Amino acid sequence: MNRSFDADRHLLDLAGMSRERMELLLGRADHFARGGAVPRALDGVAVCNLFFEPSTRTRLSFQLAAQRLGAHVLGFDVSSSSASKGETDLDTLRTLEAMGVRGFVVRHREDGAVRALAGRAGADTVLVNAGDGRSAHPTQGLLDMLTLRQAKGPDLARLKVLVVGDVRHSRVARTDLDGLRTLGVEDIRVCAPAELLPEPEVLAGCEVVPGLDDAIRGVDVVMLLRLQRERMVEGLVRSLDGYHREYGLDARRLALAAPGAVVMHPGPVNRGVEVTDEVADGPHSLILRQVANGVAVRIAVLEALLGGPQAPHGVA
């Protein structure tokens, strides 16, 4: 089996995606989000959701997306698979390839795991990164950019965007920052406890503002992040109550933002920690729209990667 690595046929992150390609994908996803017809572009194609880590939104939205495109969708439960007997991730991939599976949507707890599998995959195999460690979550980044364009118009460059929370452990933060920079946003602010800030290169072009009351003044978009407690060493956050007092978003703080500011969160939401119920469920919240857009974006991505010559857009 030919295992030469062609990064262009996979979707591993957003860092290398051109603005033109990103906008093409977002346009196609917006078509689906607005009720446009979904072609049966994956009739006869087998797609496996290869999740080595728990997920609700991402896993189920990829399943819906593949089904709407006509694919045969296989689920994968790591706890009941041969992985529990010691089978390696690569052997699992190769076993499923041998059964005729062509597309793999992979979530993994380890940084770089999906890229490593892509480098060993068969010549006709396509991998989509559904989130690996702290590295990347490209379809989440795309759905966040789509949600912003729907709420604020296609020209995002004029926006003031604030990212709040656990940037250090967040693959969503890294990917959203890549997307914002690619689409020309220049005023990007980051607010987090010093212990939850990432390495400096992740924050290229961003302004770090220590206090949330100062950081949020006049912004158009507040992108909240989940506290990734499963990835933290003990002591990085002393108490959840203390975190909420310093970095939680409530109605008082939201009133400091620009009129018409919107609030985003990738989920799952820790209510009363990252955000209050009043804001999460309020008129400024785009959280459920993000979930809905996840299906549309994943239809567009699977169509582009697996739909064959008739697919209108690629992701290179």
N, C-alpha and C positions, 0 to 999 in steps of 0.2 A: 504494500500500500504506500502510495506517495504521500509523505508527510512534510513536504516543503511548506514553509510558513508564509502565507500571504495575508498580511494584516488588513488589507483593504476589503477583504470579503467578510470580516467579522466586525462587530461593534464592541470595542473593549473600553473605550473612554471617549471623552469629548475633546481632549487636549489637542489632538491633531486634526480635528475636523475643520474644514474651511467654512467660512461664513456662508458661502453660496450653497454648499451641501446642507448646512444646518437649516437655512431658510427654506430650501426645497422640501426637506423632511417635515418641517413645521407647517408649511403650507399644505402638504398632503394630509398630515394629522388633523389640521384644522378642518379640512374638507370632511373627514370622517366624524370629527367632533360635532359638526353642524348637521349631521344626519345624511351625509353623502353615501351613496351606494358602496358597499364593500365587495370587491371582486372575489370570485372563488379562485384566487391566484395560487393557493397552496393545495388544491385538490390532489390527493394521492401522496402528499408529502408528510412524512412522519417527523414530529417535533416533540422533544422531550424537555420537560421542566426538571432540570437536574439541580435540585436544591439541597445543598449540604448544610443549610442554616434555615431556621424558621422564617416564614413570611406569610402575610395575608394578602395585602394589596398587590404587591408585585407578582406573586405567583398566580393569583386568581385572574388578574387582568391580562397577563400573558396567555393564560389558558383560554380566556374569552376571545382574545385577539386572534389566536391561532385557529380556534374553532370557527370564528366568523369568516376567516379566509379559506376555510374548507379543509384544514389540516387534520391529520390523525394525531391526537395529543396524548402523550404518555406522561403520567405522573411518576415521581420518584420520591420515595420515603426512605431517607437514609437509615432510619432506625430498623426498618424491616428488610433492608437490602443486604447484599453480600459485603457491603462496606463494613457492616457490623462484625463480619467474620475476618476482616483484615484485607479485603480487596482494595487495591489502590484506586485513586480517582482516575488515573489514566487507564487502568484495566477496565473500570466501569465504562468509561467513554468508548473504548475500543469494542467492548462487548455489545454495546448498544449500536455502534456503527455497523457491526457485523450483522445486526438484525435489520439494517436498512434505514436506521434513523439518520436524517440528514441535518436537522437543525437542533441545536442545544441552547437552552436558556439556563445559564449557570449562575447560581449564587453560592458563595463560599466565604468561610470565616477568615481565610488567610489572604493577606495582601499579595496581589500578583498571581493568584492561583488560576484565574480564568485565562490570563495571557499565557501562562505556562501550558495549559491544556490546548489552547489554540495553536501553539507552536508545535504540538505533536499530533494534531488532528489530521484526518484524511483530507485529500485534495478537494473533495466535494462537500466537506463538512463545514457548517457555519455555526459560529458561537456568538451568543449575545451575553454580555456581562450584565447580570441582574443584581450586581453588588458584590464586591469582594473586599473583605476586611475594611480597612480605612481608605482604600485606593480610589475606587470609582463606582459610579452608579449612573451610567450614561442615559438610560431611558428616563430615570427620575429627573435628570438635568433637562432633558428635552421637554418633558411634560411641564416642568416649572417654567421654562422659557415660553412654551405655548400658552400657559395660563396667564403669564404676564402680558403677552401680546394681545390676548383677548380682552384683558382688563384695561390696558393702558395704551393700546395701539401698537402698530408695527415698529415704530421708531423708539427703541428702548434706550438709546444713547442719552437722552435728556433726563432719564430717571435718576433719582437718588435712592440707592438701595442699601439697606442695613441687614447684615447677617448677625444673628444673636445666638450665643450658646456654645455648645461643645464642638467647636470647630476642629479641635485636635483629633478627635476620634471619628469624625463624620466624613464618610465618603460622599454624602450628598453635598456638603459644603464645598468640598474640593471640586466636584463636578459642576455645581451651580456657578462657582467662581469662574471656571473655564468657559461656561456658556455665556455668562454676562460679559466677560472680556471679549469673546468672539463676536458678540452682537454689539459691541461698541460702548458699553456702559463704562463711564469713567469715574463717577462718584459712587464708590463702593466703600461702605463703612463696616467695620467688624467690631463687635463688642462681646467680650467674654472674660471670665476670670483668667488671670495670667497663666494659671495651671492648665487651662483648656485651650490655649492658643497653640497653633501648629508651628512647624518650622517656617522660617521667614519666607522661603521661596513660594510657599502656598499662598502667601498674602501679597504677592507682587501686585502693585498698583492699588492696594487697599489702604485705607486709613484706619488704624486701630484707635478706637475711642474707649477709654476705660469705663466710664459711667454710662448706664443706659439712658438716663434722663438727658444727658448731653448728646449721646449718639443718635437718639431718635428724633431730635428736633428737625423738622422740615423734610423728613424723608417721605418718599412716595410708596416705598415697599419695605415691609418688615418680614424677613425670612427667618423664622424661628427654627431651632434645631432641637432634636431630642437629646436629652442627657444619655449618653451611651454607657450606662453603668456596667454593662457586661464586658466592656473593653477597657475599663479603668482599673488602675491600681488603687488600693484603698487610700482614702484621705484626700483625693483630688477635690472632692466636694464634701465639705465638712457636714452639712445638713441640707436637706431639701428645702426646709423652711427658709434657711439663710439664702440659698440660691434664689428662691422665689422673690425674696425681699429685694435682692440686688439686681436680678436679671429677668425676673418674670414679667410678662406683659399683661397689664391690666388696663382698664378704661382710662384711668388718669394718665398713664404714660402714653397711650395711643393718641390722646388728645394733643400731645406735643408734636405729633407728626403732621405732615402737610394735609390739608383738606382732601378727602377722598383717598387717603392712604389705604393700602390693602395689606392683609396679613396672610402669610403662608406658613405651612408646616408640613413636612413630608410624612408625618405619622410613623408609628402610633404616638398620640399626644399624651403626655403626662400632665393631666389637668391639675391645676393648682400648683404646678411646679414651673413649667415653661410658659403657661398662659392660663388665664382664668376662663371659666365657662362663659362669662359675659362676652369676652372677646372671641373665643373660639367659635361660638355659635352666633355671633353678631353679624351685622350687615357688612362689615369690612373684611370678614373672613372668606378666603378662597379655598379653604382646606378641602371641602367636598368637591369643588370644581377640579382641583388637582387630581383627586381620585378618578373622577369621570374622564379627565383628559388622559389618564394613564392608559386606558384601553385604546383610545384613538392613536396615541403615539406608538403604542406597541403594535397595532395593526400596520401603521406606516413603516415601522422598522422591519417587521417580518416580511412584509410585501417587498420592500426594497432589497433585502438580503436573499430571500428564498423564492421570490416570485418569478425568477427566470428572466429571459430577455424582454418580456412584455412589461416588467416592472418599471414604473416611470422614473424612479429615483434610486440612486445608490447612496452609500454613506461614506465613501472614501473621502 
